Amino acid sequence: MSADTAAPEPPERAPHLWEKVVDKVQALQLRMRDEAERRRVNQVLGRPVSRTILDDRQRVILDFGEPVTRAAVLRARRCGVLDALLSAVGSPDGE
């Protein structure tokens, strides 16, 4: 290929455009994760837990059989144990 027919260099802004695409995808993934978590939380509110849920200092958030409350969800989220709380409630159809 001669210099005349060489492929043009990509514009200098191309890396910035790629960063924007990556940022948009990451934001979408975060929104989707947050929406899925919100739906799961709504499914378990008022339902009893099948095991005791402890916070990061080993204090009880919910004891066995207690119903899930919004306060318990907030506390579990703050302490990093929301997944444990959500998994301690069976699915509504008994699975």
Steps between C-alpha positions, in 0.01 A plus 500: 500500500624842420468790736216630280286187544578423864203478731430832666596535863202486732395834636663597826165503669442129433645393838269748670201363313595148609523617861151647466368170364661308786358748754150467351518119507620501860222741600242278331637190674481680835141609437403146401664356813330760720162428341541124548596557865199728551266238356651228721471719811135570420439125464636421848353788701275364772614140450683309777870421483610137524809580705635773725660791312791672674663833425873557459542513881310175554189678630162364398327681215221242472455190710371173358137533396481879521351678199721709274448874551628802311710593805658154499573530127665840547710374790600187311598709197712734717674201660560319173274203579202575279568197281496279810168650608346456155620140476351424843149537360363226278325579174128579522404172332682291762815412302 
